[in-house]
Amino acid sequence: MSIFSGLEKVVKEDYPVSKETWYSIGGKADYFIRPADAEQLKSVVERCNENNIPVYVLGFGSNLLISDKGVRGAVVKLDSESFSRSSFDGVRLTAGAGANLNELVFESVRKGLSGLEALTGIPGSVGGAIKMNAGGSFGDIGAVVESVTLMDSYGNVFKKSKPELRFNYRETNITAKYILAAEMELSETDSEAALKEVKEIWIYKKNSQPLEGANSGCVFKNPRGVSAGALIDRAALKGLQIGGAKVSEKHANFIIAEKGCRSRDVLRLIEAVRERVKEEFDVELELELEIWE
């Protein structure tokens, strides 16, 4: 009997999972699974547990690099209608893990609700954004999240709320593997003023970040009190290229995957940058980019 007998409609084997990422490079996954709902996700989790199959959860793939060897295990993507729904009730927004973050930013400001503007231009799903507390110099998503609905590695569903739920720079205290949905508390605002702020943030990012070319956003976390991009720039690394991977000349904390780039090129360039910054400033750069091997 097949490991995923009865789930054939949502399971694909030997799948080129790299095409689900913004880098679009890397190898294949043993299994690629898109559960229709939480009940089906639980069945997937149980099957993987029974067969000792590692599970990876994929959002929009905007901050992820798949190794050239691919992923040995199952990659689960929660982007079905059940996981992508969102609804507003006054100032309370409930959104599934697969909901599009940028779409929610614009929908909320059109409704005269403030709280998500700082996330303008950050590509990703709600689940992925919460897992890494996505944000930037304008703020982060943790400021508005009040509770999350989670599933643990055994298929048990539960809720975690503030103050038990905590957010720090690029991390949360969520240990459950699966984020199913979140409730966010917004505030009333003038719709036109909020939309103006969103446009200003978008223009700022367009002018300061390389939106062209395949990349994963910021590769490194900012060390305390300093910009990782500034350190890389001061180390004269803008434009440094290894194979098809190149440090962006527009924003040094971005690595562009040019035509013919392989994952190993990106990894080698990452190490070269870390070594140079360590030599120049005695600072250990920590990855913001997630790498699956």
Residue pairs with C-beta under 8 A, 6 or more apart in sequence:
2 8
3 47
3 51
3 53
4 11
4 31
4 33
4 44
4 47
6 43
7 33
7 40
7 43
7 44
7 47
10 33
10 34
10 35
10 36
10 40
10 44
11 31
11 32
11 33
11 44
12 31
12 32
12 33
13 30
13 31
13 32
14 28
14 29
14 30
15 28
15 29
15 31
15 32
15 75
16 27
16 28
17 26
17 28
17 29
17 32
17 58
17 66
17 70
17 71
17 75
18 24
18 25
18 26
18 27
18 28
18 66
20 32
20 58
20 61
20 75
20 77
21 61
21 62
21 64
21 65
21 66
21 216
22 60
22 61
22 62
22 63
22 64
22 123
22 214
22 215
22 216
22 217
23 61
23 64
23 65
23 66
23 214
23 215
23 216
23 257
23 263
23 266
24 214
24 257
25 65
25 66
25 68
25 214
25 257
25 261
25 262
25 263
25 266
26 65
26 66
26 67
26 68
26 70
26 263
26 292
27 66
27 67
27 68
27 69
27 70
27 71
27 263
28 70
28 71
29 56
29 66
29 70
29 71
29 73
29 74
29 75
30 53
30 70
30 71
30 72
30 73
30 74
31 53
31 73
31 74
31 75
32 74
32 75
32 77
33 44
33 74
33 75
33 76
33 77
34 76
34 77
34 78
34 79
34 80
35 41
35 43
35 44
35 76
35 78
35 80
35 83
36 80
36 82
37 80
37 82
37 83
38 82
38 151
38 157
38 180
41 76
41 78
41 151
41 155
41 178
41 180
42 151
42 155
42 157
44 55
44 74
44 76
45 55
45 151
45 153
45 154
45 155
45 178
46 155
47 53
48 54
48 55
48 73
48 74
49 153
49 154
53 73
53 74
54 72
54 73
54 74
55 73
55 74
55 75
55 76
55 153
55 177
56 71
56 73
56 74
56 75
56 76
56 292
57 75
57 76
57 77
57 78
57 127
57 177
57 178
58 64
58 75
58 76
58 77
59 77
59 97
59 98
59 124
59 125
59 127
59 128
59 129
59 131
60 100
60 123
60 124
60 125
60 128
62 123
62 124
62 128
62 216
62 217
63 124
63 128
63 132
63 216
63 217
63 288
63 289
63 290
64 216
64 289
64 290
64 291
64 292
65 216
65 263
65 266
65 267
65 289
65 290
65 291
65 292
66 263
66 292
67 263
67 264
67 267
67 291
67 292
67 293
68 262
68 263
68 264
69 293
71 292
71 293
76 178
77 98
78 96
78 97
78 98
78 125
78 127
78 178
78 180
79 98
79 125
80 98
82 96
83 96
83 97
83 98
83 99
83 127
83 180
83 181
84 96
84 98
84 99
84 100
85 95
85 96
85 99
86 93
86 94
86 95
86 96
86 99
86 104
86 107
87 93
87 94
87 95
88 107
88 108
88 111
88 113
91 113
91 185
91 186
91 187
91 188
92 183
92 184
92 185
92 186
93 104
93 108
93 113
93 183
93 184
93 185
93 186
94 181
94 182
94 183
94 184
95 104
95 126
95 181
95 182
95 184
96 126
96 127
96 180
96 181
97 125
97 126
97 127
97 128
97 130
97 178
97 179
97 180
97 181
97 182
98 125
98 126
98 127
99 125
99 126
100 125
101 116
101 119
101 122
101 123
101 124
101 125
101 126
101 129
101 134
101 141
102 119
102 120
102 121
102 122
102 123
104 116
104 126
105 116
105 117
105 119
105 120
105 198
106 198
108 114
108 115
108 116
108 186
109 116
109 117
109 189
109 191
109 194
109 195
109 198
110 191
110 195
111 191
112 188
112 189
112 190
112 191
112 194
113 186
113 187
113 188
113 189
113 194
114 186
114 187
114 188
114 189
114 194
115 143
115 144
115 184
115 185
115 186
115 187
116 141
116 144
116 184
116 186
117 138
117 139
117 194
117 197
117 198
117 201
118 135
118 136
118 138
118 139
118 140
118 143
118 201
119 129
119 134
119 135
119 139
119 140
119 141
120 138
120 198
120 201
120 202
120 205
121 201
121 202
121 205
121 206
121 209
122 129
122 134
122 135
122 136
122 217
123 217
124 134
126 179
126 181
126 182
127 179
127 180
127 182
128 134
129 141
130 141
130 142
130 145
130 148
130 172
130 174
130 179
130 182
131 172
131 174
131 179
132 170
132 171
132 172
132 288
133 140
133 141
133 142
133 167
133 168
133 169
133 170
133 171
133 172
134 140
134 141
135 141
135 142
138 201
140 167
140 169
141 167
141 184
142 167
142 168
142 172
143 167
144 184
144 185
144 186
145 162
145 165
145 167
145 182
145 183
145 184
146 161
146 162
146 165
146 183
146 184
146 185
147 159
147 160
147 161
147 162
147 165
147 182
147 183
148 159
148 160
148 161
148 165
148 174
148 179
148 180
148 181
148 182
148 183
149 157
149 158
149 159
149 179
149 180
149 181
149 182
150 157
150 158
150 159
150 160
150 174
150 176
150 178
150 179
150 180
151 157
151 158
151 176
151 177
151 178
151 180
152 158
152 176
152 177
152 178
153 176
153 177
157 180
158 176
160 174
160 176
165 172
165 173
165 174
166 172
166 173
169 221
169 222
170 221
170 288
205 211
208 250
208 251
209 250
209 251
209 254
210 248
210 250
210 251
210 254
210 256
213 248
213 256
213 257
213 258
214 256
214 257
214 258
214 261
215 248
215 254
215 255
215 256
215 257
216 254
216 255
216 289
217 254
217 288
217 289
218 228
218 229
218 253
218 254
218 288
218 289
219 228
219 253
219 254
219 255
219 270
219 273
219 287
219 288
219 289
220 228
220 232
220 253
220 273
220 285
220 286
220 287
220 288
220 289
221 228
221 285
221 286
221 287
221 288
222 228
223 231
223 283
223 284
223 285
223 286
226 283
227 253
228 252
228 253
228 285
229 251
229 252
229 253
229 254
230 252
231 277
231 280
231 281
231 283
231 285
232 238
232 247
232 252
232 253
232 273
232 277
233 252
234 280
234 281
235 273
235 276
235 277
235 280
235 281
237 247
237 252
237 272
237 273
237 276
237 277
238 247
238 248
238 249
238 252
239 246
239 247
239 249
240 246
240 247
240 269
240 272
240 273
241 247
241 258
241 269
242 265
242 268
242 269
242 272
243 260
243 261
243 262
243 264
243 265
243 268
243 269
244 257
244 258
244 259
244 260
244 261
244 262
244 265
245 255
245 256
245 257
245 258
245 261
245 265
245 266
245 268
245 269
246 255
246 256
246 258
246 269
247 254
247 255
247 256
247 269
247 273
248 254
248 255
248 256
255 266
255 269
255 270
257 265
257 266
267 291
270 287
270 289
273 285
274 284
274 285
277 283
277 285
278 284
278 285
